[in-house]
Amino acid sequence: MPEASDAMHAIAIAAGAVCRTHPHRLGDGLKTVVVSGKHPLGMAFESGQSHSSPDLISVSANASTAAHGHNAAAGIAGLRSFGRFALRQLIGRSSLSMAWIAHDTRSRRDVLLLIARQAIEERRQLAEAVDAMRRAARLEHPRLLPAIETGERDAWPYLVCEAPQGVQTLSQFLAGRPAPPPLEAAGWAVDALEGLAYLHDAGLAHGDVGLHSLLLDKNGRLLVWGANLRADVQGVTSGEFESDLLRQQRAAGERDVLAIGLLLYQWVAHSAAFDERDMPTAIARLGQDIVRLPWALPQPVPDALRAIINRATDRHAHRRYLGARSLERALSGWCRVQASDRGGPLALLIDRLRTSGHLPAMPGLAQRVVQLSRMETQRIDELTDVVLEDPALSFELLRTVNAAQFRVQAEDGVTTVRRAIQLVGISGVRRAAGTLRAWPGPLNEPAARALEQALKLACLAGHLADVLSPGGLDAEGALLAAQLQHLGRLLVRYHFPDEAVQIAALMQPSPPLQEGDPVAPGLSEEAAAMAVLGVDLASMAHAMAKHWGLDESVQDMMQPLPLRHAVYMPTSADGWMRVVASCANETLATLKLAGAAQARALTQVANRYAKTLGTTPDKLKLALQEARVKLNQHLSTKAA
């Protein structure tokens, strides 16, 4: 057939032209290998010509078909094979691999075939690559589609998976469709991350996560296939390959997580980051270019999901997620918050509350219970002071007395510890103390120290609110409001200690990536919490307050005043308590700064509350000194 011969000749000329122009690259980012002999797809080349990639033959064949018509197409169709696999449809590709629907002539069924776009000529590397694919194929996980065959053909690694009925690649599903709802996109990412995390725990990595390696089953759940093709080792010497194997796997795992972040960006924005659809290329650009989710999008994106995506694709590597499980937890948390019918953010805490309680009692509770049991019921003020020094016990009393049976006696919601003690008595205080987990609950030593410091800071905030309270205001209410404004932080420190460490790290400034670049400021606590947990701390605290049944006035008091809004003169006692508590906590926040920055921040706080509380920088300093004295007196008394 002269037409077919002409077509084959055209393909060979095209391959040779590419090699002469780009001796180390072929096609869109493909490394070439100079060989003589037979191409794995069945095409023969003379010595010195390029060992072409399989998809070059497909592309060249299409071009030749247009030039020579049907007969040429028939001839070239015979070349579309990989060993015993007849290549029926290219369903996706990256610069590292190509995904095909192929017909297995031995089993006489269609399969999914993934072929590396780089041959591995070094034998030891090739053996390692095939062994890694085999180890990945032995893993069983609901979100991983295992390979039924792995191997290499003429130094080209490949793997084969079954083609389940009703399954399509995500690129096929998304073609021509609008952007998926954010909750659906986040669910896809969670599915993929669950499988990848399992893969990473086994010391392996996928290495080429993209639309072509993600499948959507008939239930709308995502499957990951093509794990550990190991197509990115070309050019690494044998010694380097062996000594740096763990480092390479770790780096490949990090690229897996980055790929999910970029894919989530693409699904939500309905546009690829950098306008680059080749995932390995986009990942390589992350350290150089800035990726931020645009504000104008096909569908509104909640702030928490936006924070998660922006962190997953952050230019600064130390701000990104530590691994697949970290990103999966953040997205799963956000999904539960969005989909839960049981209190939104509270969904994150429900299971942990059952096993660990709300908060543990501070160290020394047993001695304080003995002290409480000796007090007379008439000494309510002294008893109140003791209880207020343990935020966990204060919150537990409020939770107890806001139950239905006490609401009947109180005729309204209970908003102070003093009133709670009047209702339950000393025996009720002892029962409340007995329900708390002993210190430090399930926490290890570093997490326990961090929680203890957070509790002390909440107590200091309460003392400062007490000192700042104007005459005629119930200072105990302001003290309790200041402590409750720390509830979100305390819950995270106790129930999510690892995530609390991540939040604190994200709030730190980032060093410049290059000399001369400015220092990147840290995230706000709100943004950091959303990036780690999928919910901000204030929302978590508010959900817990509702779960406890706290009165709406208490729920209002425990919400810090927005920093970007002006402070107006309160019109109610509850409003005054919220103002005083917010001033106390904003004052404490300035202590995290140093030198001139701290002085400037303290002046800003003083000016912000000058009209309502008559504050000046000097008055705030004196109030802070007095609050510290009160806290130290309590600590020394407890130690004695």
Stockholm file with secondary structure:
# STOCKHOLM 1.0

chainA/1-640         MPEASDAMHAIAIAAGAVCRTHPHRLGDGLKTVVVSGKHPLGMAFESGQSHSSPDLISVSANASTAAHGHNAAAGIAGLRSFGRFALRQLIGRSSLSMAWIAHDTRSRRDVLLLIARQAIEERRQLAEAVDAMRRAARLEHPRLLPAIETGERDAWPYLVCEAPQGVQTLSQFLAGRPAPPPLEAAGWAVDALEGLAYLHDAGLAHGDVGLHSLLLDKNGRLLVWGANLRADVQGVTSGEFESDLLRQQRAAGERDVLAIGLLLYQWVAHSAAFDERDMPTAIARLGQDIVRLPWALPQPVPDALRAIINRATDRHAHRRYLGARSLERALSGWCRVQASDRGGPLALLIDRLRTSGHLPAMPGLAQRVVQLSRMETQRIDELTDVVLEDPALSFELLRTVNAAQFRVQAEDGVTTVRRAIQLVGISGVRRAAGTLRAWPGPLNEPAARALEQALKLACLAGHLADVLSPGGLDAEGALLAAQLQHLGRLLVRYHFPDEAVQIAALMQPSPPLQEGDPVAPGLSEEAAAMAVLGVDLASMAHAMAKHWGLDESVQDMMQPLPLRHAVYMPTSADGWMRVVASCANETLATLKLAGAAQARALTQVANRYAKTLGTTPDKLKLALQEARVKLNQHLSTKAA
#=GR chainA/1-640 SS CHHHHHHHHHHHHHHHHHHHHCTTCBTTTBCCEECCEECTTSCEECTTSEECCHHHHHHHHHHHHHHHCHHHHHHHHTTCEETTEEEEEEEEECSSEEEEEEEETTTTEEEEEEEESSCCCSHHHHHHHHHHHHHHHTCCCTTBCCCSEEEEETTEEEEEEECCTTCEEHHHHHTTCCCCCHHHHHHHHHHHHHHHHHHHHTTCCCSCCSGGGEEECTTSCEEECSTTCCCCCTTCCHHHHHHTHHHHHHHHHHHHHHHHHHHHHHHHHTSCGGGCCCHHHHHHHTTTSCCCCCSSCSSCCCHHHHHHHHHHTCSSGGGSCSSHHHHHHHHHHHHHHHHCSSCGGGGGTHHHHHHHCSSCCCTTHHHHHHHHHTSCTTCHHHHHHHHHTCHHHHHHHHHHHTSHHHHHHHSSCCCCHHHHHHHHHHHHHHHHHHHSCCTTTTCCHHHHHHHHHHHHHHHHHHHHHHHHCCTTSCHHHHHHHHHHTTHHHHHHHHHCHHHHHHHHHHTSCBCCSSTTCCCBCCCCHHHHHHHHHSSCHHHHHHHHHHHHTCCHHHHHHTSCCCTTSCCCCCSSHHHHHHHHHHHHHHHHHGGGSCHHHHHHHHHHHHHHTHHHHCCCHHHHHHHHHHHHHHHHHHHHHHHC
#=GC SS_cons         CHHHHHHHHHHHHHHHHHHHHCTTCBTTTBCCEECCEECTTSCEECTTSEECCHHHHHHHHHHHHHHHCHHHHHHHHTTCEETTEEEEEEEEECSSEEEEEEEETTTTEEEEEEEESSCCCSHHHHHHHHHHHHHHHTCCCTTBCCCSEEEEETTEEEEEEECCTTCEEHHHHHTTCCCCCHHHHHHHHHHHHHHHHHHHHTTCCCSCCSGGGEEECTTSCEEECSTTCCCCCTTCCHHHHHHTHHHHHHHHHHHHHHHHHHHHHHHHHTSCGGGCCCHHHHHHHTTTSCCCCCSSCSSCCCHHHHHHHHHHTCSSGGGSCSSHHHHHHHHHHHHHHHHCSSCGGGGGTHHHHHHHCSSCCCTTHHHHHHHHHTSCTTCHHHHHHHHHTCHHHHHHHHHHHTSHHHHHHHSSCCCCHHHHHHHHHHHHHHHHHHHSCCTTTTCCHHHHHHHHHHHHHHHHHHHHHHHHCCTTSCHHHHHHHHHHTTHHHHHHHHHCHHHHHHHHHHTSCBCCSSTTCCCBCCCCHHHHHHHHHSSCHHHHHHHHHHHHTCCHHHHHHTSCCCTTSCCCCCSSHHHHHHHHHHHHHHHHHGGGSCHHHHHHHHHHHHHHTHHHHCCCHHHHHHHHHHHHHHHHHHHHHHHC
//
